Amino acid sequence: MNKSTQQFFYPMTNVIQDYAWGSFTSIEALFDIKNTSNKPQAELWMGAHPNGCSTVTMNGQPTLLSELINQDQTAYLSSLTADHFGELPYLFKVLAAEKALSIQVHPNKQQAMAGYDKEEQSGIELNAFNRNYKDNNHKPELVYALTPYKAMNGFREYNEIIALFNQMALPSLEEIITSFEQQPNSQGLKCFFKDILSLTDNAKESALTDLGHFANNNKQNALFALIDDLSTQYPNDIGLFTPLILNVITLQPGEAMYLNACTPHAYINGTGLEIMANSDNVLRAGLTPKFMDIDELMDCTEFVSISTESLIMQPNIINGGMNYPIPVSDFKFSVFASVDDLPLETHSAEILFAIDGDMTLHHSTGETVNVPKGHSIFVPAYAHQYTLKSSGKVARAYN
């Protein structure tokens, strides 16, 4: 790399994915990014993923971020990241959900490696309908709310699940819930969850009809109002039972939540920032027309209860920002608010996103860049140090 022509800040042009569940208005309202296509603006991707790679400006020319990084991975990513990951190890997003996403479980690293190898050896095409593992990586995630953000994450307490189903007293599920009552523990929950998801034909139709009637007649209760609403989005879907099984939580703007591997979760509605490991491995558990491999799902799910109170992350206030304690090395995440020439050090490739105001980055060489809200900048590891100025909030993705 020619140090005399080194560039330290790379303005990014990002892909917006138009998935059907996305919002038509939220990204435009928050960031003044016009929805000229009049399609859902579901996810704005910031990173080097091949399904939606960002473009950066290098010496005035548009270049795919992946191509830029591959020119010299050690320089752009750091030697440690290049040796360990061989790519930018995270994908950073704005996610704007108007409708609920599918209920998902992501495998841990060991499960992903084993599952990917098994499907490769079995000759299942990578884009096949029944393919579970698109790669051999895990997919931990963090979501940071920009608007009220409703989601499901982790199993409720065993007795709470039993009480909710007993409240409905659905004849079609009497045998299943009685079995769980007799074994109110992890193994009992596993059997109960599998029995619910495995309902088919008349048994499934009867159970969902009973649930629909009860939810419709009890819409004064927020939980059953949610089920009634989801039933219009995903009619006759067995995932309609999951709000009774999983914690339902609404993050307020500025709150964040981590989503562990092997934990069922779903985003219901709202707009937030999401950062994740570079993976596309998803095992589905409902609210979807896509393939559901129930046996694989059971093997990759930890059937433990998680308290709602423990879901919201508590950031550490370090170096002028809120740093969220991430238990994996693939990514880190921080948020800065109203900073004036705050010095930051780079130890890896970074992406900064201007949340609600413009930001200015300055390097000691004199290079300066202004970034409007809703836009992002790529900072390579070799920048070493720069200063950040903004009257608003700035999110920082790194590893």
N, C-alpha and C positions, 0 to 999 in steps of 0.2 A: 504494500500500500504506500502510495506517495504521500508522505506526511505534509508536504508543502501545499497539497490540494485537498487535504483532509476536510471533510464536512462533518459537523458535530450534531446538527439537528436536521431531521428529515420529515418535512410535512407529509401527512398521510391522506390519501384518498381511499375511502373504505366502502366495501360492498354492503348493500342493504338487502337482506333476504326477505322475500315476500311470502313467507309461510302463511297458510290460511288462518291461523289463530292470531295473527298479529294485529296490532292497532293501526287504523288508517290515519290517526291524528296525533298520537302522543309524541312521537319523535319530532314532528313538525312543530308542535306546540312548545316543547321543551327547548329545542335547539335551533329553531328557524330553518330546518332542513326541509325544503319544500317537497311535498309528495306529488311530483309532477306526473307520475305514472298512474295515480289513483288506485294503487294496489296496497295490500297490507304492508306496513313497514314493521316487520316482526323483530329482526335482529340486525344490528349494525356490527359488522365484524372488524376487529382490529388485530391483525396478526398475519401469519404466513401460512395459514391453513390452505391446502390446495383447492378446497371447495369454495373459497371466498377470500383469496389473498389480497391484502392491501397493496396499494401502489404508492411508492414514495417518489419524491422529486430529487433526483441526483444530478447536480450540475445543470439544472434546468430541464432535465429529461425524465419522463415517467419510467419507472422501473419497478417490477414486482419486488415486494419486500423479500420474498424467498430468494430471488436471484441476487439481490444485494447482499444478503447474509451469506449465501454460498460462495461469494467471491473470496471471503476470508472469514470463516466462522470464528476462528480464535479472536480476531480483532472485534468483530461485531457482537459476539455472544459472550466472550471471555473464554479462556482456555478451559476452565473448569466446566462451564456449561457445554461447550463444544465437545469435550471428551465424554461427558456423562450422557448428554441427550442427543447431540448431533443435529439439533434443530432448535428453533425458538420453542421452548417447552410449554408455552401457554397460549391460549386464545382468549382475548379480551373482547367483551361485547356490551352493547346496549341491547337489552331485551324488553320489548314492549308487547305484553300479552293482553289481548282483548278477550280471548277465550282460553279455556284451560288447556294446558299441555298434557300429554299422556303421563300416567303414573310410571315412574322409572326407578330402576335399581342399577347402579353402576358397579361392576366387579372391582375387586382389589387387584393389585398388580399381579400377584401370583395366579389368580383366577383368570385374568385376561390373557396372560401368557399361555396357560394351559388350554384355555378355550380356543384361542386363535390357532394354536398348533393343531389341535384336534380337528377343527373345521377345515384347515388347509389340507391336512392329510386325508380328510374325507372327500375332498374335491368339491366342496360347496363353493359356488361362485361368490365373489366378494359382494356383488350387488343382488344376490338371490334374496327372495322374499323371506326365507327362513334362516338367513344368516344372522347370528347373534354378535359375532366378534369381527369388527372391521379392522382391528389392529390389536397389538399385544400390550396396550397401555391401560393404566387405570384412568379414572376420570373424576377426581375430586373437584368440587366446585365451591365458590363463594358467591353470594348475591348481596348486593348493597342497594337498598331501596332508594329510588328517586321520587316516587309517589307512594301512597299506601299500596302495599304489595302483599297480596294474599297468596298463601301457599300451604301445602301439606308437607310435613317432614317428620319421619320417625313414627314408631308405634306409640299409641296411647298406653296408659297403664292397663294391665290385664283386666282388673276389676272394672275399670271405666268402660272398656269395650263391652264386657259382659252386661253391664248395667244399661248401656245404650241399646243393645239388641233386645234385652228383656223389656225395656220401655216400649219398644214397638210390638213385642209379642207376636211376631210373624209366624203363623202355623207352618209355613213352608221351610223355616229354618230351625224349628224347635229341636230336632235331633242334633244338628250341628252345634248349636249354642249350648245344649246340655252337656255334650262331650267336652266343650271348652270349660264349662263350669266345674267339671269334675277334675280338670287338669289345668288350673289357672297359672301356667308358667310358660317358659319359652317353647317347650315342645308342644304344649297345648295350643299356643298361638300359631305355631307353624302348621299344625294339622287343621286348625280353624281357617286360617288364611288360604291354605291350599284347597280346602273343601269349598270355600266361597268361590274362588277363582275357577274351580273345576266344574261348577254347575253348568249343565247343558240342557238343551231341548225344553221339555215341559217344566222341569225343576227350576231351570234358570228363568223361564218366562213367568212362572208363578211367583218366585221370590222377588223379581223386579217389579211385577205388578203390585204385590203387597207393599213393597217399599215405596213405590210411586204414590199409592193412595195415602199412605201414612204421611209422607213428606208433604204432599199437597194439602192435607188437612191440618198440618202443624207448622205452617210457614211463619207463624209468629215467633218460632224458635229459629235463630240464625243458622244453626247447623242444618236443620231440615229445609230451610229456605235455600241454602246452598245446594243441597241434593236436588231439590226441585229445579233450580236453575241449571245445574249440570245435566239434568235429564233432557233438557231441550237442546243442549249441545251434543250430547252423546246418548241418544235414546237406545234403550235395550242393551246398555253396556254394563257388564258386571262390575266395572270400576266405580259405579255409583254407590257401592257399599263402602268404599274406602274412606270417605270423610268420617265414618263411624269408627274406623280402625286406626287411622293416622291422626296425628296432631294437626289441627287447623290453626294457622297463625297469620296475623296481618302485621307485617313489618311497617313501621312508620318511616317517613323519609329520614335518611341518615342512619338507620339501623341496618345491621348486616347479619347474615346467617351462613354458617358453613354446612355443606352437605357431604356427609361421610360416604365412603364406599360402603356397599352392602346395606344401605338404608333406603327404603322406599320414600319417594318424594314426588311432588308435582307442583308446578306453578299454576295458579288459578287465574289471576289477573293483576295488572299493575306494570309499572316500568321501573327497571333497575339496571345497575351495572352487574355483569357476571364475568367472572374469570375462572378458567378451568384448565386442567391439563389437556394437552393435545391428544384427544381421543374421541372416537365416535361409537364407543361401546355402550349399548343401551339394552337392558332387559326390561320389557314392559309388563305392567300389572293392571292394565285397564285404561279407560278413557282413550281408546285408540282403535282404529280399524286395522292396525298393523299386526304383525305376527307376535304371538305371545307363547313363549316356551316356558311352561309352568314348572317343569322339573328343573330346568337350568336356573330359573328364577329362585326356586326354593334353595338350591345349592349355594347361590350367591347372596342370600339374604341373611342378616343377623336378626333373630327374633327377640329383640330386647326392647324394653320400654324406655322412652326418652321423655323427660319432663319438658313441658313447654317453656318453662323459665330458663332452661339450660340452652335453648336453641339460639337465643340472641347473643351474638358475640360482644365481648367487652374489649375495646381496643386499648392498646398501650400508647400513652402519649410520649413519643420519643422524637427528638430532632425536629420539633415544630410541627409534627403531624400525628394523625391517628393511625397507628400501625396495628393491623389485625393479625393475631397469632395463628398462622397457618401451619398445620402439622406435617406438611409435605414440602419437598424441595423444588417442585415444579414451578411454583409461583408464590409471590408475595404481593400484598396489596396494602396501600396506604391512601389516606385522604388528607389533603391540606386545605386550610380555610384562611383566607385573608392573610397572605404572606407577602413580605416585602424583601426581595433579594435574599431569599432563604438559600443558603448553600446546601447542595445535595451532591453526594458522591455516588458514582456508578460502579457497581461490581458485576453488572450483567447488562444485557440489553433491556431497555426500558421503553414503555409506552405511557405517555401522559395524556390525559383526556380532560379538557376544560368543561366542567359540569354546568356552571351557571354564570360564568363571566369569562372574559378574555384572559389569557395568560401570556406572560413574556418570559422566555428563556434566554439566558446570556452566558456565553463562554468566555474564558479569560483571553482567548485569541481575538476577541472583539466580535465574534459571530453572535448575532442576536436574531430571534424570531418571535413574532407575535402570532398567537393562535387564538382564533375566535371560539366562543363557546360552541360545544357540540362537535368540535374537531380535535384531532389528536396529532401527536408528534412522536417519532421514533428517535430514541437517543441510544447510540451504540455504547458498548462497554468501554471503548477506548476514549470516550469523552472525559472520563475520570472525575471531573467535577464541573458543575455549572450552578447558576443561581436561578431561582424561580420567583416570579412576582405575579400575584393575582389578587384582585379584590373579592373574588368568588371562591368556589371550591374546585379543587383539582384532584383527580384520581391518578394514582401512580401504580402501574403494573410492572413487576420485575421478578427476579428470582435469585 
